[in-house]
């Protein structure tokens, strides 16, 4: 699944560790999501959407769309 | 990283995040069972085998009670991880437990068939002790954890 997490994080000038702390996950998890090696769970995706004040579908996009 | 989270490297000896205290909290009961097994099954089996049957049974039961308590502390530690670390660690634990079980079963059957006595001469070639299982679990856990972690890097 494609995502705009890196772009959104950069816009806020947060490091991966900053974002990890805000979401209550490890920095490795943020890195794995940004490099599209790992798709987050629905609760984590909702947390991200709330944090960035964006709809989930604006952050994540299905591959091939 | 969020300090409230459990983290796999806190029990990986030699890593920057390694913590003796945390390792003891997670693996203390397994280490206790291993020490009992090392004493009873490997170092002094000739003494323990002369004890009354109920004392020998207690030595065995203490080890398996300690393993049950270890499983509980392991589950608590894994529950404290974030979702990706939990996925990697559960995969590594499942692989390590399955591989250890498989290897001990295979070894036991080959030993019963007399293969090791034929190859290496007379002696005790049994590896069905908690002490051996601990060693195998550790090797399989850390190698599979490294493998599964690389998938997400």
Backbone of each chain as ProteinMPNN parsed JSONL, in Angstrom:
{"seq_chain_A": "XXXXXXXXXXXXXXXXXXXXXXXXXXXXXXXXXXXXXXXXXXXXXXXXXXXXXXXXXXXXXXXXX", "coords_chain_A": {"N_chain_A": [[0.836, -1.197, 0.0], [0.54, 2.205, -0.887], [1.722, 5.274, 0.649], [1.518, 8.584, 2.185], [3.038, 9.265, 4.291], [5.706, 10.008, 4.916], [5.936, 12.432, 3.578], [3.936, 13.972, 4.862], [4.917, 13.981, 7.454], [7.338, 15.303, 7.083], [6.378, 17.804, 6.381], [5.48, 18.728, 8.797], [7.826, 18.955, 10.046], [8.839, 16.92, 11.678], [10.826, 14.398, 13.208], [11.405, 10.867, 12.542], [11.42, 9.612, 15.002], [10.062, 11.488, 16.591], [7.484, 11.339, 15.5], [6.963, 8.661, 16.002], [6.851, 8.663, 18.813], [4.591, 10.266, 19.205], [2.64, 8.624, 18.163], [2.849, 6.382, 19.668], [4.398, 4.175, 18.952], [7.264, 2.227, 17.745], [10.322, 3.664, 16.351], [11.251, 2.121, 14.291], [8.946, 1.001, 13.287], [7.649, 3.202, 12.135], [9.518, 3.786, 10.149], [9.344, 1.419, 8.624], [6.733, 1.625, 7.683], [6.849, 3.994, 6.188], [8.658, 3.262, 4.198], [7.152, 1.51, 2.91], [7.18, -1.181, 3.544], [5.645, -2.294, 5.38], [2.244, -2.502, 6.238], [0.178, -0.54, 8.222], [-1.925, -1.376, 11.091], [-5.537, -1.036, 11.255], [-6.415, 0.517, 13.565], [-4.005, 1.964, 14.057], [-3.705, 3.335, 11.669], [-5.956, 5.003, 11.777], [-5.222, 6.546, 13.971], [-3.068, 7.929, 12.891], [-4.401, 9.373, 10.934], [-5.988, 11.03, 12.516], [-3.985, 12.449, 13.845], [-2.716, 13.845, 11.772], [-4.858, 15.204, 10.843], [-6.316, 14.405, 8.582], [-8.266, 12.628, 6.127], [-8.242, 9.009, 6.152], [-8.004, 7.875, 3.58], [-6.662, 9.819, 2.218], [-4.135, 9.612, 3.144], [-3.307, 6.984, 2.84], [-3.03, 4.811, 0.027], [-4.325, 2.405, -2.14], [-2.269, -0.021, -3.777], [-1.673, 0.243, -7.295], [-3.774, 1.872, -7.9]], "CA_chain_A": [[0.0, 0.0, 0.0], [1.316, 3.46, -0.924], [1.273, 6.243, 1.656], [2.152, 9.918, 2.147], [3.452, 9.521, 5.672], [6.986, 10.74, 4.944], [5.63, 13.801, 3.132], [3.168, 14.648, 5.922], [5.829, 14.151, 8.599], [8.303, 16.351, 6.701], [5.655, 19.088, 6.416], [5.403, 19.137, 10.217], [9.225, 18.997, 10.507], [9.033, 15.945, 12.743], [11.685, 13.248, 12.884], [10.679, 9.588, 12.691], [11.269, 9.368, 16.447], [8.985, 12.371, 17.083], [6.196, 10.772, 15.071], [6.795, 7.39, 16.736], [6.411, 8.999, 20.179], [3.212, 10.781, 19.158], [1.721, 7.527, 17.832], [3.042, 5.284, 20.629], [5.017, 2.999, 18.315], [8.72, 2.37, 17.658], [10.798, 4.354, 15.15], [11.362, 1.096, 13.246], [7.618, 0.829, 12.68], [7.437, 4.363, 11.258], [10.386, 3.588, 8.993], [8.799, 0.326, 7.801], [5.527, 2.122, 7.007], [7.262, 4.987, 5.182], [9.314, 2.584, 3.069], [6.094, 0.628, 2.372], [7.473, -2.594, 3.821], [4.657, -2.748, 6.361], [0.969, -1.769, 6.263], [-0.245, -0.467, 9.632], [-3.269, -1.862, 11.44], [-6.571, -0.003, 11.124], [-6.344, 1.494, 14.668], [-2.849, 2.853, 13.892], [-4.009, 4.211, 10.53], [-6.892, 6.021, 12.285], [-4.435, 7.43, 14.836], [-2.31, 8.801, 11.98], [-5.369, 10.281, 10.299], [-6.36, 12.037, 13.532], [-2.812, 13.275, 14.131], [-2.464, 14.761, 10.645], [-6.155, 15.819, 10.519], [-6.602, 14.081, 7.176], [-8.961, 11.337, 5.994], [-7.316, 7.88, 5.924], [-7.776, 7.639, 2.146], [-5.71, 10.823, 1.719], [-2.794, 9.214, 3.6], [-2.988, 5.66, 2.263], [-3.641, 4.541, -1.274], [-4.109, 1.013, -2.552], [-1.351, -0.158, -4.919], [-2.321, 0.036, -8.596], [-4.869, 2.84, -8.121]], "C_chain_A": [[0.879, 1.258, 0.0], [0.837, 4.382, 0.191], [2.077, 7.546, 1.563], [2.726, 10.274, 3.512], [4.73, 10.363, 5.747], [6.763, 12.217, 4.606], [4.911, 14.593, 4.233], [4.048, 14.933, 7.138], [6.815, 15.28, 8.321], [7.641, 17.732, 6.775], [5.554, 19.628, 7.841], [6.806, 19.289, 10.841], [9.464, 18.101, 11.73], [10.041, 14.896, 12.275], [10.834, 11.977, 12.995], [10.446, 9.283, 14.164], [10.157, 10.229, 17.036], [7.621, 11.755, 16.759], [5.912, 9.466, 15.825], [6.279, 7.657, 18.151], [4.957, 9.471, 20.193], [2.199, 9.658, 18.911], [1.846, 6.349, 18.805], [3.556, 4.013, 19.99], [6.532, 3.217, 18.261], [9.101, 3.115, 16.369], [10.908, 3.378, 13.976], [10.024, 0.892, 12.527], [7.323, 1.977, 11.727], [8.266, 4.2, 9.984], [9.827, 2.519, 8.051], [7.539, 0.771, 7.051], [5.92, 3.09, 5.888], [7.913, 4.336, 3.959], [8.387, 1.536, 2.435], [6.434, -0.856, 2.485], [6.396, -3.173, 4.739], [3.419, -1.861, 6.284], [0.469, -1.731, 7.704], [-1.634, -1.067, 9.841], [-4.254, -0.706, 11.279], [-6.536, 0.984, 12.298], [-5.166, 2.467, 14.523], [-3.083, 3.826, 12.732], [-4.971, 5.329, 10.958], [-6.162, 7.033, 13.175], [-3.657, 8.441, 13.987], [-3.233, 9.836, 11.357], [-5.768, 11.393, 11.274], [-5.203, 12.999, 13.78], [-2.577, 14.304, 13.021], [-3.737, 15.484, 10.181], [-6.482, 15.65, 9.022], [-7.417, 12.794, 7.152], [-7.944, 10.225, 5.689], [-6.988, 7.718, 4.44], [-6.86, 8.703, 1.516], [-4.278, 10.485, 2.141], [-2.368, 7.914, 2.928], [-3.729, 5.47, 0.945], [-3.304, 3.113, -1.679], [-3.159, 0.971, -3.745], [-2.134, -0.376, -6.212], [-3.464, 0.983, -8.863], [-4.328, 4.112, -8.751]], "O_chain_A": [[1.829, 1.367, 0.775], [-0.309, 4.291, 0.63], [3.147, 7.603, 0.958], [2.878, 11.45, 3.842], [4.823, 11.304, 6.536], [7.311, 13.116, 5.244], [5.249, 15.747, 4.496], [3.94, 15.985, 7.768], [7.097, 16.106, 9.189], [8.271, 18.708, 7.184], [5.545, 20.84, 8.057], [6.949, 19.693, 11.995], [10.175, 18.461, 12.667], [10.095, 14.554, 11.094], [9.701, 12.01, 13.476], [9.397, 8.756, 14.534], [9.394, 9.764, 17.882], [6.737, 11.661, 17.611], [4.781, 9.2, 16.231], [5.381, 6.964, 18.631], [4.189, 9.115, 21.087], [1.061, 9.718, 19.376], [1.035, 5.423, 18.766], [3.21, 2.909, 20.413], [7.027, 4.264, 18.678], [8.315, 3.188, 15.424], [10.689, 3.748, 12.823], [9.981, 0.644, 11.322], [6.805, 1.758, 10.632], [7.779, 4.444, 8.88], [9.834, 2.692, 6.832], [7.304, 0.347, 5.92], [5.39, 3.016, 4.78], [7.74, 4.798, 2.831], [8.789, 0.783, 1.548], [6.037, -1.671, 1.652], [6.256, -4.39, 4.858], [3.519, -0.634, 6.268], [0.349, -2.777, 8.342], [-2.407, -1.239, 8.898], [-3.856, 0.455, 11.181], [-6.62, 2.189, 12.064], [-5.301, 3.652, 14.827], [-2.704, 4.995, 12.807], [-4.809, 6.476, 10.541], [-6.452, 8.229, 13.134], [-3.591, 9.628, 14.305], [-2.897, 11.016, 11.264], [-5.871, 12.558, 10.888], [-5.405, 14.207, 13.909], [-2.279, 15.469, 13.286], [-3.697, 16.278, 9.241], [-6.858, 16.591, 8.322], [-7.284, 11.958, 8.046], [-6.92, 10.468, 5.051], [-5.841, 7.455, 4.078], [-6.347, 8.509, 0.414], [-3.32, 11.005, 1.569], [-1.223, 7.763, 2.502], [-4.87, 5.897, 0.77], [-2.16, 2.671, -1.576], [-3.23, 1.828, -4.626], [-3.135, -1.092, -6.225], [-4.074, 0.926, -9.931], [-5.089, 5.042, -9.014]]}, "seq_chain_B": "XXXXXXXXXXXXXXXXXXXXXXXXXXXXXXXXXXXXXXXXXXXXXXXXXXXXXXXXXXXXXXXXXXXXXXXXXXXXXXXXXXXXXXXXXXXXXXXXXXXXXXXXXXXXXXXXXXXXXXXXXXXXXXXXXXXXXXXXXXXXXXXXXXXXXXXXX", "coords_chain_B": {"N_chain_B": [[12.031, 6.658, 20.572], [9.08, 5.337, 22.086], [9.111, 5.146, 25.572], [7.501, 3.496, 27.068], [7.023, 1.227, 25.685], [7.684, -2.272, 25.126], [10.689, -3.724, 23.859], [12.373, -5.623, 21.416], [15.232, -5.683, 21.39], [15.978, -5.237, 23.99], [16.386, -7.573, 25.332], [18.395, -8.72, 23.977], [21.49, -9.766, 24.194], [24.421, -7.812, 24.101], [23.478, -5.871, 22.424], [22.803, -2.304, 22.058], [20.562, -1.446, 23.454], [20.274, -3.336, 25.36], [19.204, -4.722, 28.479], [19.975, -5.873, 31.604], [18.191, -6.118, 33.733], [15.666, -6.109, 32.523], [15.919, -8.354, 30.891], [16.125, -10.301, 32.809], [13.617, -10.058, 33.994], [11.987, -10.961, 31.892], [13.105, -13.447, 31.076], [13.847, -14.777, 33.371], [12.614, -16.986, 34.721], [12.981, -19.01, 32.863], [15.742, -19.191, 32.792], [16.178, -20.009, 35.396], [14.932, -22.574, 35.301], [16.655, -23.737, 33.469], [19.064, -23.782, 34.862], [18.444, -25.563, 36.934], [17.968, -27.828, 35.369], [20.488, -28.142, 34.171], [22.036, -28.795, 36.392], [20.713, -31.117, 37.39], [20.353, -32.83, 35.15], [22.65, -32.811, 33.585], [25.123, -32.187, 34.942], [25.052, -33.544, 37.469], [23.667, -36.122, 37.145], [24.108, -38.72, 37.965], [23.959, -38.589, 40.706], [21.381, -37.57, 41.215], [19.797, -39.542, 40.098], [19.843, -41.482, 42.003], [18.204, -40.637, 43.97], [15.05, -40.772, 45.825], [12.018, -41.648, 44.04], [9.938, -39.716, 44.22], [11.309, -37.345, 44.813], [12.842, -37.034, 42.555], [10.797, -36.654, 40.744], [9.826, -34.211, 41.652], [11.97, -32.533, 41.018], [11.8, -32.565, 38.24], [9.188, -31.523, 37.865], [9.418, -28.968, 38.97], [11.035, -27.699, 37.096], [9.301, -27.618, 34.879], [7.175, -26.161, 35.858], [8.452, -23.728, 36.2], [8.95, -23.169, 33.521], [6.346, -22.721, 32.624], [5.752, -20.379, 34.019], [7.635, -18.746, 32.844], [6.622, -18.637, 30.23], [4.359, -17.096, 30.695], [5.507, -14.623, 31.489], [6.825, -14.03, 29.148], [4.715, -13.683, 27.329], [3.504, -11.407, 28.434], [5.547, -9.552, 28.057], [5.691, -9.482, 25.255], [3.152, -8.499, 24.661], [3.473, -5.878, 25.378], [4.706, -4.67, 23.271], [4.95, -2.676, 20.217], [2.852, -2.858, 17.24], [4.29, -3.824, 14.94], [6.763, -4.757, 15.966], [5.721, -6.68, 17.641], [4.596, -8.456, 15.828], [6.895, -9.393, 14.488], [8.332, -10.521, 16.63], [6.558, -12.481, 17.627], [6.448, -14.168, 15.395], [9.131, -14.999, 15.35], [9.34, -16.31, 17.844], [7.463, -18.364, 17.507], [8.66, -19.751, 15.388], [11.08, -20.485, 16.623], [10.232, -22.127, 18.778], [8.89, -24.174, 17.377], [10.963, -25.158, 15.716], [12.803, -26.023, 17.633], [11.32, -28.03, 18.949], [10.919, -29.773, 16.783], [13.597, -30.489, 16.134], [14.461, -31.705, 18.521], [12.689, -33.868, 18.679], [13.359, -35.245, 16.312], [16.062, -35.82, 16.796], [15.767, -37.403, 19.07], [14.438, -39.65, 17.985], [16.341, -40.582, 16.161], [18.388, -41.115, 17.909], [17.212, -43.133, 19.429], [17.138, -45.05, 17.49], [19.733, -45.728, 17.425], [21.693, -44.363, 16.042], [23.546, -42.31, 16.85], [25.135, -43.6, 18.697], [26.314, -45.471, 17.07], [27.743, -43.816, 15.352], [29.327, -42.1, 17.013], [30.174, -43.607, 19.146], [29.755, -45.33, 22.38], [27.685, -43.773, 24.887], [25.867, -40.991, 26.384], [23.572, -39.616, 24.383], [21.373, -38.086, 24.509], [19.272, -35.273, 24.0], [17.079, -34.269, 25.137], [16.537, -32.363, 27.268], [15.721, -29.612, 29.467], [17.789, -27.835, 29.536], [19.212, -28.249, 27.099], [17.126, -27.559, 25.386], [16.822, -24.856, 25.982], [19.199, -23.793, 24.981], [18.891, -24.372, 22.23], [16.482, -23.002, 21.689], [17.317, -20.353, 22.12], [19.258, -19.994, 20.103], [17.686, -20.464, 17.766], [15.702, -18.502, 18.119], [17.051, -15.952, 18.059], [18.319, -16.067, 15.556], [16.123, -16.334, 13.805], [14.715, -14.039, 14.458], [16.41, -12.021, 13.565], [16.274, -12.589, 10.843], [13.493, -12.174, 10.266], [13.254, -9.487, 10.97], [14.743, -8.209, 9.009], [13.074, -8.301, 6.824], [11.477, -6.098, 7.06], [13.058, -3.9, 6.833]], "CA_chain_B": [[11.1, 5.561, 20.809], [8.26, 5.464, 23.279], [9.733, 4.383, 26.655], [6.556, 2.542, 27.666], [6.953, 0.017, 24.863], [8.722, -3.315, 25.187], [11.478, -3.675, 22.631], [13.106, -6.893, 21.331], [16.67, -5.585, 21.668], [16.28, -5.118, 25.421], [16.831, -8.879, 25.85], [19.426, -9.246, 23.064], [22.795, -9.475, 24.802], [25.379, -7.2, 23.173], [22.872, -4.707, 21.761], [22.873, -1.05, 22.809], [19.374, -1.315, 24.314], [20.183, -4.493, 26.269], [19.046, -4.425, 29.904], [20.016, -7.081, 32.44], [16.988, -6.148, 34.559], [14.545, -6.502, 31.65], [16.168, -9.735, 30.473], [15.805, -11.153, 33.964], [12.149, -10.031, 34.151], [11.366, -11.758, 30.828], [13.636, -14.816, 30.948], [14.323, -15.268, 34.663], [12.121, -18.34, 35.038], [13.61, -19.964, 31.929], [17.123, -19.361, 33.258], [16.063, -20.835, 36.61], [14.672, -23.961, 34.853], [17.862, -24.221, 32.793], [20.07, -24.072, 35.895], [18.016, -26.819, 37.585], [18.196, -28.904, 34.393], [21.938, -28.345, 34.011], [22.528, -29.498, 37.587], [20.1, -32.444, 37.565], [20.408, -33.699, 33.964], [23.943, -32.83, 32.891], [26.285, -32.22, 35.841], [24.968, -34.554, 38.546], [22.576, -37.105, 36.951], [24.446, -39.936, 38.724], [23.496, -38.378, 42.089], [19.913, -37.378, 41.203], [19.137, -40.817, 39.766], [19.785, -42.33, 43.216], [17.217, -40.068, 44.889], [13.733, -41.406, 45.738], [11.269, -41.253, 42.832], [9.163, -38.484, 44.384], [12.236, -36.209, 44.734], [13.181, -36.878, 41.127], [9.602, -36.066, 40.1], [9.777, -32.788, 42.045], [13.002, -31.836, 40.226], [11.245, -32.4, 36.88], [8.013, -30.641, 37.907], [9.883, -27.593, 39.235], [11.493, -27.15, 35.812], [8.179, -27.335, 33.976], [6.437, -25.05, 36.464], [9.223, -22.524, 35.866], [8.733, -22.891, 32.089], [5.001, -22.129, 32.512], [5.855, -18.997, 34.489], [8.395, -18.031, 31.804], [5.697, -18.383, 29.108], [3.502, -15.98, 31.108], [6.258, -13.358, 31.427], [7.121, -13.778, 27.725], [3.483, -13.149, 26.731], [3.347, -10.031, 28.937], [6.566, -8.725, 27.392], [5.305, -9.325, 23.843], [1.968, -7.634, 24.63], [3.905, -4.491, 25.565], [5.385, -4.158, 22.064], [4.071, -2.09, 19.204], [2.31, -3.921, 16.382], [5.282, -4.442, 14.048], [7.692, -5.53, 16.794], [4.987, -7.853, 18.13], [4.473, -9.404, 14.708], [8.22, -9.992, 14.254], [8.72, -11.348, 17.782], [5.696, -13.68, 17.673], [6.926, -15.059, 14.32], [10.419, -15.582, 15.767], [9.082, -17.251, 18.949], [6.802, -19.546, 16.928], [9.666, -20.5, 14.636], [12.063, -21.054, 17.557], [9.613, -23.225, 19.526], [8.639, -25.276, 16.432], [12.241, -25.736, 15.275], [13.377, -26.739, 18.783], [10.51, -29.247, 19.111], [11.214, -30.637, 15.637], [14.966, -31.005, 16.229], [14.558, -32.629, 19.665], [11.963, -35.093, 18.288], [14.168, -35.937, 15.298], [17.258, -36.317, 17.488], [15.327, -38.491, 19.955], [14.138, -40.844, 17.191], [17.616, -41.083, 15.614], [19.127, -41.665, 19.059], [16.553, -44.412, 19.763], [17.521, -46.013, 16.437], [21.135, -46.087, 17.664], [22.572, -43.7, 15.083], [24.659, -41.569, 17.464], [26.04, -44.58, 19.312], [27.073, -46.071, 15.97], [28.658, -42.807, 14.795], [30.257, -41.483, 17.979], [30.524, -44.534, 20.218], [28.805, -45.376, 23.493], [27.559, -42.538, 25.679], [24.502, -40.444, 26.438], [23.39, -38.638, 23.292], [20.035, -37.515, 24.659], [19.239, -33.802, 24.138], [15.716, -33.918, 25.565], [16.499, -31.716, 28.581], [15.407, -28.18, 29.415], [19.052, -27.144, 29.269], [19.43, -28.298, 25.65], [16.04, -26.809, 24.742], [17.14, -23.432, 26.171], [20.257, -23.451, 24.027], [18.317, -24.397, 20.882], [15.52, -21.896, 21.598], [18.067, -19.096, 22.013], [19.862, -19.932, 18.76], [16.626, -20.323, 16.761], [14.976, -17.231, 18.296], [17.812, -14.788, 17.599], [18.552, -16.135, 14.108], [14.874, -16.057, 13.077], [14.345, -12.636, 14.697], [17.222, -11.238, 12.626], [15.725, -12.832, 9.508], [12.18, -11.526, 10.124], [13.438, -8.032, 11.063], [15.267, -7.734, 7.723], [11.947, -8.154, 5.897], [10.818, -4.794, 7.221], [14.046, -2.804, 6.829]], "C_chain_B": [[10.32, 5.78, 22.084], [8.805, 4.572, 24.39], [8.803, 3.346, 27.266], [6.543, 1.215, 26.905], [8.036, -0.989, 25.247], [9.445, -3.287, 23.852], [12.35, -4.925, 22.555], [14.573, -6.805, 21.734], [16.991, -5.493, 23.153], [16.616, -6.471, 26.057], [17.921, -9.5, 24.968], [20.801, -8.823, 23.572], [23.76, -8.915, 23.75], [24.809, -6.008, 22.427], [22.894, -3.501, 22.683], [21.733, -0.957, 23.83], [19.282, -2.432, 25.359], [20.1, -4.053, 27.729], [19.018, -5.741, 30.686], [18.703, -7.237, 33.192], [15.798, -6.669, 33.737], [14.696, -7.964, 31.227], [15.777, -10.697, 31.604], [14.296, -11.214, 34.19], [11.479, -10.964, 33.132], [11.791, -13.225, 30.922], [14.087, -15.452, 32.261], [13.895, -16.701, 34.965], [12.726, -19.389, 34.107], [15.055, -20.236, 32.362], [17.146, -20.239, 34.515], [15.86, -22.316, 36.231], [15.92, -24.559, 34.217], [18.943, -24.599, 33.81], [19.726, -25.394, 36.6], [18.303, -28.008, 36.662], [19.68, -29.202, 34.227], [22.501, -29.138, 35.19], [22.023, -30.94, 37.623], [20.34, -33.382, 36.383], [21.802, -33.835, 33.367], [25.126, -32.987, 33.867], [26.226, -33.364, 36.87], [23.851, -35.591, 38.337], [22.818, -38.379, 37.759], [23.994, -39.81, 40.181], [21.974, -38.334, 42.129], [19.204, -38.708, 40.943], [19.044, -41.766, 40.972], [18.773, -41.809, 44.23], [15.908, -40.847, 44.794], [12.931, -40.825, 44.567], [10.521, -39.936, 43.018], [10.055, -37.243, 44.362], [12.644, -35.94, 43.28], [12.02, -36.23, 40.371], [9.508, -34.578, 40.42], [10.788, -31.978, 41.227], [12.488, -31.566, 38.801], [10.102, -31.381, 36.897], [8.399, -29.185, 38.151], [10.331, -26.936, 37.924], [10.316, -26.752, 34.929], [7.231, -26.275, 34.541], [7.131, -23.73, 36.114], [9.032, -22.159, 34.388], [7.35, -22.261, 31.876], [5.028, -20.668, 32.938], [6.629, -18.134, 33.489], [7.473, -17.68, 30.636], [4.795, -17.193, 29.441], [4.264, -14.645, 31.013], [6.626, -13.001, 29.988], [5.91, -13.145, 27.039], [3.276, -11.7, 27.163], [4.315, -9.077, 28.241], [6.163, -8.449, 25.938], [4.084, -8.4, 23.716], [2.334, -6.158, 24.753], [4.583, -3.886, 24.338], [4.41, -3.434, 21.153], [3.757, -3.176, 18.169], [3.342, -4.585, 15.471], [6.27, -5.305, 14.832], [7.026, -6.801, 17.303], [4.877, -8.914, 17.043], [5.79, -10.146, 14.484], [8.568, -10.962, 15.39], [7.866, -12.614, 17.875], [6.129, -14.67, 16.591], [8.213, -15.767, 14.74], [10.221, -16.616, 16.882], [8.437, -18.528, 18.402], [7.799, -20.405, 16.162], [10.612, -21.218, 15.597], [11.475, -22.259, 18.3], [9.395, -24.431, 18.596], [9.941, -25.961, 16.034], [12.894, -26.54, 16.397], [12.657, -28.073, 18.98], [10.857, -30.258, 18.011], [12.588, -31.298, 15.79], [15.097, -32.019, 17.375], [13.85, -33.952, 19.343], [12.796, -35.924, 17.307], [15.388, -36.597, 15.954], [16.9, -37.52, 18.355], [15.087, -39.784, 19.163], [15.434, -41.453, 16.628], [18.459, -41.721, 16.718], [18.552, -43.035, 19.446], [16.913, -45.491, 18.736], [18.994, -46.406, 16.553], [22.134, -45.401, 16.761], [23.794, -43.054, 15.755], [25.658, -42.495, 18.157], [26.917, -45.22, 18.242], [28.12, -45.099, 15.435], [29.743, -42.383, 15.783], [30.657, -42.397, 19.145], [29.54, -44.464, 21.379], [28.825, -44.077, 24.296], [26.12, -42.077, 25.681], [24.368, -39.357, 25.389], [22.013, -37.993, 23.345], [20.113, -35.988, 24.772], [17.851, -33.34, 24.607], [15.658, -33.322, 26.96], [16.155, -30.239, 28.391], [16.657, -27.382, 29.048], [19.359, -27.115, 27.764], [18.376, -27.46, 24.924], [16.304, -25.308, 24.84], [18.169, -22.967, 25.146], [19.694, -23.369, 22.607], [17.34, -23.243, 20.67], [16.234, -20.569, 21.367], [18.646, -18.938, 20.607], [18.775, -19.678, 17.704], [15.905, -18.979, 16.881], [15.766, -16.072, 17.693], [18.094, -14.851, 16.094], [17.271, -15.819, 13.341], [14.435, -14.609, 13.287], [15.119, -11.728, 13.744], [16.652, -11.36, 11.215], [14.402, -12.071, 9.311], [12.302, -9.998, 10.174], [13.882, -7.47, 9.712], [14.16, -7.544, 6.681], [11.366, -6.747, 5.907], [11.804, -3.641, 7.233], [14.243, -2.263, 5.423]], "O_chain_B": [[10.835, 6.342, 23.051], [8.951, 3.366, 24.189], [9.267, 2.411, 27.918], [6.098, 0.197, 27.436], [9.144, -0.619, 25.637], [8.881, -2.876, 22.837], [13.01, -5.263, 23.537], [15.108, -7.731, 22.344], [18.148, -5.652, 23.544], [17.08, -6.516, 27.196], [18.322, -10.646, 25.173], [21.218, -7.678, 23.403], [23.898, -9.468, 22.659], [25.559, -5.216, 21.857], [22.989, -3.628, 23.904], [21.922, -0.45, 24.935], [18.336, -2.476, 26.146], [20.813, -3.149, 28.165], [18.164, -6.6, 30.464], [18.16, -8.337, 33.286], [15.04, -7.532, 34.179], [13.722, -8.716, 31.208], [15.183, -11.751, 31.375], [13.752, -12.265, 34.53], [10.525, -11.669, 33.462], [10.958, -14.129, 30.858], [14.65, -16.547, 32.258], [14.698, -17.523, 35.404], [12.958, -20.526, 34.518], [15.526, -21.372, 32.305], [18.015, -21.096, 34.675], [16.529, -23.197, 36.77], [16.212, -25.741, 34.4], [19.645, -25.598, 33.646], [20.598, -26.231, 36.832], [18.804, -29.046, 37.096], [20.085, -30.362, 34.15], [23.33, -30.031, 35.015], [22.795, -31.871, 37.855], [20.513, -34.586, 36.572], [22.114, -34.837, 32.724], [26.014, -33.811, 33.648], [27.218, -34.055, 37.107], [23.145, -35.907, 39.295], [21.873, -39.041, 38.188], [23.682, -40.814, 40.821], [21.349, -38.98, 42.971], [18.139, -38.968, 41.501], [18.271, -42.723, 40.964], [18.51, -42.465, 45.237], [15.669, -41.518, 43.791], [13.132, -39.681, 44.158], [10.466, -39.121, 42.097], [9.603, -36.182, 43.931], [12.77, -34.796, 42.844], [12.214, -35.389, 39.493], [9.151, -33.776, 39.557], [10.49, -30.864, 40.796], [12.709, -30.494, 38.237], [10.05, -30.486, 36.054], [7.779, -28.274, 37.602], [10.041, -25.765, 37.677], [10.325, -25.689, 34.308], [6.56, -25.573, 33.784], [6.477, -22.744, 35.776], [8.961, -20.979, 34.044], [7.199, -21.368, 31.042], [4.406, -19.817, 32.301], [6.328, -16.955, 33.306], [7.527, -16.568, 30.11], [4.5, -16.374, 28.57], [3.726, -13.656, 30.515], [6.729, -11.824, 29.642], [6.049, -12.196, 26.268], [2.912, -10.856, 26.345], [3.959, -7.954, 27.883], [6.282, -7.323, 25.456], [3.995, -7.612, 22.775], [1.596, -5.289, 24.288], [4.988, -2.724, 24.361], [3.194, -3.563, 21.298], [4.32, -4.269, 18.213], [3.273, -5.794, 15.251], [6.582, -6.428, 14.435], [7.654, -7.855, 17.392], [5.042, -10.107, 17.297], [5.807, -11.364, 14.312], [9.035, -12.075, 15.149], [8.382, -13.693, 18.166], [6.173, -15.876, 16.837], [8.374, -16.968, 14.523], [10.854, -17.671, 16.871], [8.816, -19.635, 18.784], [7.789, -21.631, 16.269], [10.913, -22.399, 15.422], [12.135, -23.289, 18.438], [9.677, -25.568, 18.975], [10.023, -27.189, 16.014], [13.467, -27.602, 16.156], [13.294, -29.112, 19.154], [11.06, -31.442, 18.28], [12.73, -32.507, 15.603], [15.75, -33.052, 17.229], [14.345, -35.025, 19.689], [12.921, -37.14, 17.452], [15.698, -37.762, 15.704], [17.617, -38.521, 18.38], [15.473, -40.869, 19.597], [15.604, -42.672, 16.617], [19.145, -42.72, 16.502], [19.294, -43.969, 19.749], [16.984, -46.677, 19.059], [19.451, -47.314, 15.86], [23.298, -45.799, 16.706], [24.925, -43.222, 15.299], [26.857, -42.22, 18.202], [28.1, -45.48, 18.463], [29.239, -45.495, 15.105], [30.923, -42.316, 15.438], [31.404, -41.98, 20.03], [28.614, -43.654, 21.376], [29.839, -43.383, 24.369], [25.257, -42.694, 25.057], [24.986, -38.298, 25.5], [21.542, -37.426, 22.359], [20.918, -35.463, 25.541], [17.504, -32.166, 24.484], [14.819, -33.727, 27.764], [16.284, -29.692, 27.295], [16.582, -26.38, 28.337], [19.723, -26.07, 27.224], [18.687, -26.744, 23.972], [16.041, -24.568, 23.892], [18.036, -21.907, 24.533], [19.979, -22.424, 21.871], [17.353, -22.587, 19.629], [15.819, -19.764, 20.533], [18.534, -17.874, 19.998], [18.917, -18.796, 16.857], [15.537, -18.38, 15.871], [15.225, -15.294, 16.907], [18.108, -13.818, 15.425], [17.316, -15.113, 12.333], [13.843, -14.01, 12.388], [14.562, -10.784, 13.184], [16.556, -10.374, 10.484], [14.222, -11.399, 8.295], [11.548, -9.293, 9.504], [13.454, -6.386, 9.314], [14.292, -6.729, 5.768], [10.836, -6.268, 4.905], [11.444, -2.523, 7.599], [15.033, -1.34, 5.221]]}, "name": "protein", "num_of_chains": 2, "seq": "XXXXXXXXXXXXXXXXXXXXXXXXXXXXXXXXXXXXXXXXXXXXXXXXXXXXXXXXXXXXXXXXXXXXXXXXXXXXXXXXXXXXXXXXXXXXXXXXXXXXXXXXXXXXXXXXXXXXXXXXXXXXXXXXXXXXXXXXXXXXXXXXXXXXXXXXXXXXXXXXXXXXXXXXXXXXXXXXXXXXXXXXXXXXXXXXXXXXXXXXXXXXXXXXXXXXXXXXXX"}
